[in-house]
Amino acid sequence: MQCPEETTMFKFAFLLISNIKSIKMKKFNVMMSLFGLGLFISIFAYSCKDKDEVSGDYANGVFITNEGNFGSSNGSVSFYDNAKDSVINDIFNMVNARPLGDVVQSLTIASGKAYMIVNASNKIEIAERETFKEAGTIGGFAEPRFMVSGSNTAYISQWGDGGKVTVVDLSAQTIIKSINVGKGPEKMLLHGDYLYVANSGGYESDSSVSVINTKTNEVVKLIITKNNPVDLVIDKDNKIWVLCIGSITYSPTYEIVSQTPSYLQKINPSNNEIEVSIKIGDETHPNCLEISKDKSVLYYGGGFGFVGIYKMDISASSVPSTKFIEKSAYGFSVNPSDGVIFVLEATTFTGNGKLHRYSESGSLIKTYTTGIIPNGAAFKK
């Protein structure tokens, strides 16, 4: 940026330096003059910065959501600082001097803000993305889970009220409409003018993906899938992959009575038909699905009782037999800019958890301490 007063600055600097050279000054005065010149230039340079160059403490990094203990209102957000290669915990409380609430389920970045879905508190807390100063609260939800957004409209999945997707006006911070979908709507995916919703079954069971036309906010198709779809990604061929975790029936003493297999299924969005179904396992139930930065490789794993993260090419006809990362994960996320995998470990479920960063090749980079029950990462858009 060309600062309009730069000529004045250089004239001032020239006169000051000339004065130092032409006048026989004491050493102290010379040093003070040079100090004054440096201070002047520093202040001037800062004042001439573009506004876009001046950012907050949380401008360059990744947000980590920590659920916290249910009923304790100690859910939180941690921040991984790219430049410092370190994690700062509980940043919302630190900036705003109040807790976020009960069970921080997810965080979505949209329109320069961070939208935090606080599941058990039935609300969305909003903060400025770069400073994390509070910027509003939206209530009126019933067990909200995840959010996706378009230009100024957001869609929030919620398990309550029989399973709904709630439409929110981000500018007005108000609910526009609630759309009935399947049971336990979980992750969602925007593809053109359509929203794909994985109906996970919630506390029961479901086997469908709802397709919503975002121009009318109406369900236009129900795609029948394998049991309990929870997550979706889109690949480089513009196809949608769905992770169906299978269902488990427990006895009153929490012993498994019956279970159905987990699957990966590929949907062609041009006709909303399932093209491929690949069984993962009869008694394995991974909970997370991610895709590589070039959208050619699927990663699946995470959740209770599932050990490891697996890596599968989108052209494969069967799942791999060996783990890509040998680590139990409560959740994991792939950075779309550099492919680094953020693996979240809940450890004891009562104390602080762990973030493990892995390279694209599967090598551990470093481990950090997070808040209680970390479940995922949100990257800058």
N, C-alpha and C positions, 0 to 999 in steps of 0.2 A: 504494500500500500504506500502511495506517495503522500506524505503528510504535508499540508499546505504551509506549515511554518518551518519546514526543514532548512530553508535558506537562512532564516533568523538564527536557528540553532547553530549552524556551521559558522556564521559570522561571529556569534558569541564565543564559540570554541576557539576560533582563530585569534580573536582579540585577547582572550584569556591566556592562550599559549604564548602569543607575542609579548604580552605583559610580563610573563614569567621569564622569557629570554632576555628582554631588554632592560629589566630592572634587576639590580643586584639585591636579591632577597635573602632573608635568613632561611635556613633549611626547613624550619617549621612552617613558614609561610608558603614555601613552594609546595610542601606536602599537602597543606590545607587547601591550596588552590587546585591542585590535581584532584584531591578528594571531592571538592566542590564540583569540578568539571564532570567527574565520573557520576556523581549523584544526580547532577542535572540531566545528563544524557540518559541515565537509567529511568528517571521519572518521565522524561519526555518520550522515550521509546515506548514505555508502557502505556502512556496516555494516547499514543498514536496507533495502538493496535486496533485491528478490526475487532468488532464485538464478537465475531465468531471465533476469534483466537483466544478469548478470555473464557475459560470454562471452570466448572465446579470440581469438587474433589472426586466425583464419581463419573467423570466423562469418559474415561478410558479403561474399561475393564468389563467384568462379567458379574451379574447378580446371581447369588445362590439363595434359593428358598429353603427355609428350615421350618418344618411343620410345628415343632414344639410338642409338648405333652398335651394330649386331649384334656380339656377342662381346666388347664392351667394358665391360659392366655399368655403363653411365652413363645409363641411363634415369632420368627424373626427373618430378616434378610441379611446375608453376608455379602461382601464385595471383594472379588478378586481383582487386585490392581495390577494391570499389565506391566507398567513401568517398574513398580517396586517388587513384583513377583511375591506378593504377600496377600493375606486375607484379613479384612477388617470385619468384625462381627457386630450384629445388632445395630446396623447403621440407622434404621428408621427411629428407633428409640434414642439413639445418640444425637440425632439432628433435631428431633421434634419433642424430646423429653416426655414421651408416652409410648406404651407398648402398642404393637400392631393388633394383637387379638389372638383368638383361639384357632389354631391350625392354619398356617399359611400354606395353601395348597399349590399355588403357582404364581408366576409373575410374567406379565407381557409388556413389552415396550412398544408404545405407539404414540405418534404425534408429540414426541419430545417428553413424554411422561412414562412413569412406571406404574402399571396397574397391578395391584397385589390382591389376589383372590383369597379372602380369609374365610375358609369353609365353614367352620363351626360357629363363627360370629355372623355368618350370613351377610357379608358385605364385601365391597371392593374399596380398598384404600388407595388413594392416588398420591403420587409424589413427583416432583420435578426430577427428571432423569439424572441431570448432572449434579444437582445439589442435594437431592432427596428431601427437600422441604415439602411438607404436606401441601397437597393441592386440591383436596376434596375427598368426600366419602360418598359412595352410592350404596344405599341399603335396599331392602325389599326382596332379597333373594332367599331361596330355600336350598341349602347345601350346594353352593356354587363350586365348580371344579376348575374349569379352564376357560381361556378367552382367546379368540382370534379377532383381528380387526381389519376393516377396509380403510377407506380414506377418513371417514368421520363416524363410522358405525362399527360397533363391536358386537360380537356374539359370545354369550356366556353359557356354558353347559351347566345344568344343575340337576342333582339327583332328586330333589324334593318335588312335591306336587305331581308325582307320577312320572317325572322325567320331562324336562323342558329345555329349550334353548331360548334364552332371553336376549332380546335386541336392545342395545343401549346407544343413545346419542351421546357421543363423547364430549361434544362442545357444551351441551346443556347438562351433562352428567345425570341423565334421567333415563328410565326404562320406557321404551317405546311399545314393546309388544313381547309376549311370551308364546312360543310355538311348541305344541305338543310333539314329542318324538318318542323313541323307545325308552325302555327302563335304563336308568343309570347312564345317561349320556356322558361321555368322557372326553377324549381328545377330539379335535375337529381340524378340518383342512379346507382352506379356500382354494377353489380351482375355477378361474374365470368368474362367471356369475353364479356359481353354485358352491354351497357349503356342504361338506360331507361330515357326518356326525357318527362316531362310533358309539353304539349303544351297548355298554358293557354289562348290563343286567343289574348293576348296583348291588343291592342286597339280595337279589334274586338271580334271574338268568334272562338273557336276550340273545338273539342271533340275527342282528340286522345293522345296516348302516342307513341312516336317513339322509336324503338329498334334499336340500332346501334351495329354492330359487331366491337369491338375495335381492332381486328386483321386486318381487312380490312378497317375500318373507313367508312363503308357503312351502310345505313338503310336497315335492313333485314325484318322488320315487322312494321306495323302500327296497334296498338290496338285501336279500337273504344271504347270510354268511354262516360260517361255523360258529360254535358257541363263544359268546362273550368277547366281541371285538373291543379293544381298548385304545389302540393307537394307530395312526396313519401317517404315511409319508408319500411324497411324489418323486418319481425317479426321472432320469434324463430323457427317457422316452415318453414322458408325459403320462405315465401310468401310475395308478394309486395302489400302494401296498397297505394291507391291513393286517395287524397282529391280533389274532383271536386266541385268547389265553386258555380256552376250555373252561368247563365248570367243575366245581368240587362240591360234593355233598358231605356234610359232617354230622357225626352223631352228637348227642347232648354233651358228651365228654370230649368233643373235638377230635375224634378219630375219623379218618376218611372212610366214608361208606361207599362212595362211587365217584368217578371222575371221567371227564371226556378229554380227548387229545387237544393239544394246542396246534395252531396252524398259521402259516403265512398265506395270504390270498392276494391276488393281483386283480384290480378292477380296471377295465377300459372305460375311461370317462366319456368317450364318444357315444357309447350305448349303455353304459352302466351295467355291463355284464361282467361276471367273474371269469377271467381267462385262465388263471393258474391257482391251484391249491397245493401247498406243500406242507406235509405234516412235520411238526417239530418233534413232538414226543407224546406218548400215551399218558405219561405221569409227570410231565414237566410243564411248568406254567410261567414262562417269562412275561414280564409286565411292561417292558419298554421297547420301542422300536425307533431307531434313528437311521439317518442316511449320511453317506460321506459327502464331502464338500463338492465333488464332481457328480454326485447323485447316481453313482454306478454301483455302490456297495451298500448293503443293508447291515445294520448292527442290531442284534436283539439280545435281551437278557434282563437282569434286574428283577426286583420284587422278592417277596417272602419265599424262602425255600428253594430259590433258583440260584445256583452258583455259577458265576462266570458270565462273560459277554462273548457272543459269537459273531462272526463276520461272514457274510454270504454275498456273492456277486448276484446282481439282478437277473443274470442269464442262467443261473444254476437251476437244476431240476430237483435237487435234494439239499437238505441242510448239512452243514459241515459236522464232522464227528469230533473235532477237537476245538477247545476253547481258544479264542483270540486273546482274551485277557482273563487270567485266573484270579478273579477277585469277586467277592460277594458285593453286590451293589443294591442299595435301596432304590436308586434311580441313576440314570446317566444321560448326558447330553453331548452332542458333537458340535463344536464351534464351526459354523459354516464358512468362516473366513480362512482358517488355517488347518482345519481337520483335527485339532487337538480334542481328545475325549475327556470330558469332565465326569469322573466316576464318583458318586456320592455314597458314602457308607454310614449307616445309622448306628453302628457299634452297639451300645447297650440300650438304646431307645429311651434313656433317661438323662444321659449326659451329652456333652458335645460330640458331634459326629466328625467325619473326615471327608476332605476333598482329595482325590487322587487324580492328578493330571497325567494322561498318557499321550504319547505321540501317535501319529497315524500308523506307524509300524508296530505299535503295541508295547513300546518301552515306557516304563514308569519315568516321568520327569521329576515329580516332586509331590509331597503330601503336606496338607495343611489342616488346621483345626477350624471347624465351622460351628454353627449353632446346633440345636437339638433336632435330630431327625432330618438331615438334609435330603431333599428329594429331586432337585433338578437345578438347571442353570438357564439363565436368560441372557441372550447376546444382543449387542447393539445392532439396530437396523438403520 
